[in-house]
Amino acid sequence: MRLQQEVASATYDHVFLLFSGERPPPSFASARKIPLCFENTTYGMVLLRLHENRVQDALPASTVLLIASLCGFLLHTCELAWIVHEHGYRNISVQEHRAISRADFTKRQWEVLHCICQGETKEHIQQKLHITASTLQKHRQALYTLLRVKSEHEILITAFRLKLFSPLALPL
């Protein structure tokens, strides 16, 4: 994958991105492992090669954590773009929706929509917003009605298509 090549090149082959289902190269057999994730999705591991003397890492931990965070964000953004491109254009037409803006949502509906678009689980949304499962379900049902959709997947796609949310948006 191109991202693996770029990271290896930028770190002089001291860092390797290992995606789920792949085997690490032999030279990284005893490497330090850092999760490659964004929000609640884990894409694999960042492998950090140990320095020749095996006492210290080849790169500072802060640099590797930054690489892991950036790569996780890039993978998440690519995944969201693929969802919108592959599924959104076939299934949902923006013309089917009246003009919807931020003003059409209650404060809490907007917060729930934002959490859904950030890929947060129902449990995490409940905990983050301090609401019960039934309250969350009521807000989700209101979003289904307002956006004229039938699933969480369609909420995500419709929100992107109507420019209510961007994968580049910051968390609440």
HELIX and SHEET records of a PDB file:
HELIX    1   1 ARG A    2  ALA A   10  1                                   9    
HELIX    2   2 PRO A   26  PHE A   28  5                                   3    
HELIX    3   3 ALA A   61  ILE A   83  1                                  23    
HELIX    4   4 VAL A   84  GLY A   88  3                                   5    
HELIX    5   5 TYR A   89  ASN A   91  1                                   3    
HELIX    6   6 VAL A   94  GLU A   96  5                                   3    
HELIX    7   7 ARG A  102  ASP A  104  5                                   3    
HELIX    8   8 LYS A  107  CYS A  117  1                                  11    
HELIX    9   9 LYS A  122  LEU A  129  1                                   8    
HELIX   10  10 ALA A  133  LEU A  147  1                                  15    
HELIX   11  11 GLU A  152  ARG A  161  1                                  10    
SHEET    1   A 3 VAL A  15  PHE A  19  0                                        
SHEET    2   A 3 THR A  41  LEU A  48 -1                                        
SHEET    3   A 3 ARG A  32  PHE A  38 -1                                        
END                                                                             
